[in-house]
Amino acid sequence: MTPAPAIALTLVISCSLVLSGCKQSYPAYNTRFAAFGTLIDLSIIDVEPAKAERVSDAIRADFEYMNTAWHPWNPGPLERVNELLPSQQPFSVPPSVQPLIERAQELSSKSGGLFNPATGKLTELWGFHVENPECKPPPSRQTIAELVKADPQMSDLHMQGIQLRSDNPAVKIDFGAFAIGYSIDLAIEHLRELGVNNAIVNAGGNLRAIGDRDGHPWRVVIRRPSGTGVFATINVQGDESVFTSGDYERNFVYKGHHYHHIIDPRTGYPGQGTRSVTVLHTDAATAGAAATALFVAGAKHWHSVAKAMGIRYVLLVDSADTLHMNPAMAKRIRLMERDQNIELSPPLIETKSNSSG
């Protein structure tokens, strides 16, 4: 699994929620463990401590399994799939991988191919398949051009029952932030099955929250696109995911040029013109895929891609530090500084009053 970008969001959770007059019977249960090349923070609210610990152990085990199953370069089911795809012959797809492929195909199609997990060979070519990329010369233009010409797409994968084959030997699957989102969604589903109604799962800054924090919304802060300092906050409550893709994680500088891990599949080079994208959505898998696609789409085209993917809340910061957002996002976000250069888009979701979205 490509290490997840430790992007843009830091969850602010009080250490204890047992205050005088609160209805809550138990303090927040907070735990942290590693998976997908990042830290997973789990917070459970209003659950008896012994049960919270059992729940935490179950969620940790889930993430350990998913991390192994969906890592494209370490031994496991997805690594085996990537070994077999170049043969262009059908084979039995592992049940742990099949639903991700099918969902990724759907989201890739909606994004116009800007979210493209089939480009794992490009990620590997640039050296962004490791947590700390080496400072080295970028790949040769010829090698990049050859991979771009091969045009690996999720639509090159064909499923019949449990049989999978690829008709493009250049396909190598790296689900990236989408796998993080999918794992968070499964963790939230498991939490609910275990009777937990108020919780948050935060994977390296990408998160999904359910319920609330003792009657108050979960408060998330958004860091500056430089990766340091806070420039905005946003509250989430009920059931919502927040994902960000940024150019300041997993990168290297070579001879004064900055290269980051978010590759534009159309060019084979790191996406240009965008510094970060924050997406809010009901499910984390869609949010993760959309954050990547909108980063690549950039300031000129993010709006059309967001509409196609069914996204309602977007904040994009371009390379000139202009903030691009739709009206619905502008209503929810709280900027820490005045005099920001902001460009509001038309609504993403048309309403009768045309005042939201």
N, C-alpha and C positions, 0 to 999 in steps of 0.2 A: 504494500500500500504506500503510495507516495505520502510522505509526512504532510500532515495538514498544515496550511498556513496558520500561524498563531495570530490571526487577524483581528483587528479593529475593535473588538468588544471586550469589556471587562465587566463582569457581573459584580454589582455591589450588594452584598447580603449581610445583614446584621449578624453578629456572632451569636446572639441569643435573642429570641423573640418573646421571651417570657417577661412581660412588663406588668406593672401594677395595673389592674383593671382589664387586662387582655382576656379574651375568651379562651385563648389557646391553653391547652393542658400541658404540652410538652415543648421543650426547646427545639430549635431547628437541628436536624442531624446533618452534618456536613462531612463528606469524605472525598478523597482524591486518589486517583490511580492513573496509570499510564496505558494508553492504547492509541493506535493509528499515528504514532510518532508525536503525540502531544499529551497533555494532561486532561483527564476527564474529571470535572467537578460535579458531584451529585449532592443536591440539597433536598431534603425531605422535611416537610412541615407537618406538625401536629400528628405525629405518629409515635407510639410508645417506643422508647429507646431500643429495647431488645428486638422488637419487630423491625424497626428501622435498620438495625444492623443486619438482620437476616435478608431484608430486601436489598440492602447495599451489596451484600455478598453475591446475591443472584444477578444483579445488574453488572457487577464486575466480571462475573463469569461469562455473561452474555458478550461483553465487549472483548474479552480475551478470545472467545470463539470467533467473533466477527472479524477481529483484526487478523487472525490466522487465515480465515476463509477468503478474505478479499484483498490480500496483499499481492500485488502483481509480480513482485520479484523474489519474495521469500517462499519457501516450500509451502504449498497449500493448494486448495481447489482452484483459485483463480490463476495461480502460476502454472498449474497443469493445463488449464484451458488455453493460456497463451502459448504453451509449448505445442499444442495440437492444432491451433488455428492455421498456421502456415501450410499445413498439409492439404487444406481445402477439402478434406474428407470429413464426412459426418462422424460425430462421436457423441457419447452420452454426456450431457452437461450436468455438472454437480448441482443437486437441488439447492445448495446454499448460494449458488451464483446465478441461477436462471432468473429469479424474479428481478434482480438488479439489472441484468441485461435487458429484459423486456421493458422495465421502467425507464432505463437510460435511453433506449431507442425512441420511446415516446417523447421524452423531454428534448432529446437531440433534434428530432424532427421539428418540434415546435420552435426551437431556437434557430432554425435555419442552419444547423450544423455548427453554430458557434460554441455550443456545449458539445464537445466531441471526445468521449472517453476512448475512442478507437485510436487516438494518436499517442499511445504510450511509447512508441519508438522515438518520437520527437522529444518527449520528456526525458527519456533515457539518453538520447543523443546529446542534449544540452547539459546533462548531469544533474537534473533537478529531481531525480528519483531518490536522492539521498537527502538527509536532513540538513547537512551543511555542505552545499555545493563548493567545489574547488574553484579558486580563482585561476582561471586558465583561458587560453584563447577560445572564442566561440567556435562552433563547428564550421566546417567549410561551406561556402555558399552552394557548391555543387552537391554535397551530401544532403543539405537541407532541401534544395530544389528537387532532388530525386524523391525524397519522402513526400513532399508536397504534391508532386506530380502523380505519385501512386494514389493519393487521395483516399486514405483510409477513413471509412465512415461506419457508424453503427448500423446503417442500412445494409452494409456488406455482410452482416451476420444474419443467418437464416435458421429459424427454429421450426422443427416439425416434431410435435410431442416433446420428448426429452432429447431429441437429436439436434445437435448444433453443428453448423459448418460455416465457414467463411469463404466467399469467392474472391477475397483480396488478401494475398499473403502479407501485405504491409500492415494489417490490423494487429494491434497489441492493446489490450484493454487496461486502462488505468482510470479507475472511477474517481479518484481524487476526492474533492470536497463532497461530491455526491454520495460517496460511500459513508463519509462521516455523518451526513444528514440522514441517510437511510438507517444507520445504526442508532442514531438518536431517536428516530421515530419508533423503531422497534423497542428501544428501552422505555420510552414513554408508554407504549402499549403494554409492556410487561408490568410497569409500575401500576397502571390502572387495574390490571388483572390481580395484582397483589393488594389492592385496596388503598392505594396511595392516590389522593386527588389533588394534592398541592405539592409540586416539586419542580425542580429545574435540572436539566442535564446540559452541561456546558463543556464542549469539547474544544479546548484551545481558543475560546472566544466565540465559537459558533454554538448556538443554543436553541433549546425549545423549553418553554415554561408552560405548566398547566396550573390551573387554580390561581391562588394568590399567596401573598406573604402576610398571613394574619390579618386579612381584610384589606391589605394594601397591595397595589400592583408591584410586580418585580421591576426594579429600576436598573436599566442597563446604560452604561456610559460608552460612548463611541470615541475612540482615540483619533488624534490627528492623523492625516495620511502619512506623516513622517514616521508614525509608529510610536511617538512619545507625546504625552500630554492629552488632555481631554478637550474636545471641541463641541460635544453635543451629548444629550441624554435622551432616552426614550423609555416610556413605561410600557410594559406588556402585562396582560392579564387575561385569564380565561384559558386560551390555548393558542400559542403563537410562537413562531420560530424567527430567529434573527441570524442572518449570515452575512459575512463580509469577505470580499476578495480584495487584496491590496498588493501593491508592487514592492512593498518593503519587507516581505518575508520570503525566505529562500531565494536569495539573490546573490550576485557577485558583481564586482566592478573590475573591469579589465581595460587598462589603458584609458581610464577616464570615462568609459562607457558602462552604464548600469544595465544589467541583464537580470530579469526576474522570471519566476516560474510559470506565469500565466501565458501560455503559448497561443498565438493566433493560428488556428489550423489552416487558414487561407494563405499565410505567408511562411509559416514555420518559424517565425521569430516571436520574441516576447511582444505582447500587445502594447501598442503605443497610444499616448494621449490620455490615458486614464491612470489615476493614482489609487482610487479605491471605489468600491461599490458596496452599499449596504442594502439588503433586501429583507423585508418582512413578509412572511407567508404563513399559512396555517400548518404546513408540513415542512420538515427540515430538509428532506431530500430535494424537493422542488426549489426551496430557497438556495440550497447549495449549488444546484445546477444553474439557476438563474443568475446568481452572483457572478459566476464564471462567464456565462454568456454575455451579460450586460457589460462586464469589464472589457471584453473583446469588442463588443459592438461600439463602445465609445459614446461620446457626447452627442454625436449626430444621429445615431441609430438606436440608442438604448430604448427609446420610447416604443418604437414599433415592435422590437423584440420582446419587451416586457408585456405588451398587450397580447402578443401571440402566445406567450407562456402563461397568461392569466395572473400576472403579478400586479398587486394593488399599491404597494409601497416601495419606493426606490429613492435612494440618495446616491448620486454619483459625483465624485470629486475628480475634475479633470487635471491635466498637467499644469494648468495655469491657476489652480486652486479655486476655480469657480465651482459652486455647488449647484448641481442639476437635480431637481426633484419634482415629483408630481404634487398637485395641491393636497391630496390626502396625506402624503408624507409630511408636507410642510406644516399641517395642522397638528401632527403628533410629535414632531421632533422639537427639542428645545436646544437652541444654539447657545454656547457659552460666551460667544463674542458677538458684538454688534458689527455693523458695517461689512458683513460678509458679502461677497459678490454672488448673488443667487439668481439662477434662471429657472423660473417655474414653467413646466411643460403643460400642455393640455391634460385634462383628466385621463387616467388610464381606464377607468370604468365610467361609462356614460350613465347619468341619472336624469330623472325628469327635470330637476333643477339645475343639472350640469354643474353642481357646486362641490362635488367630491370626486375622489378617484385620482 
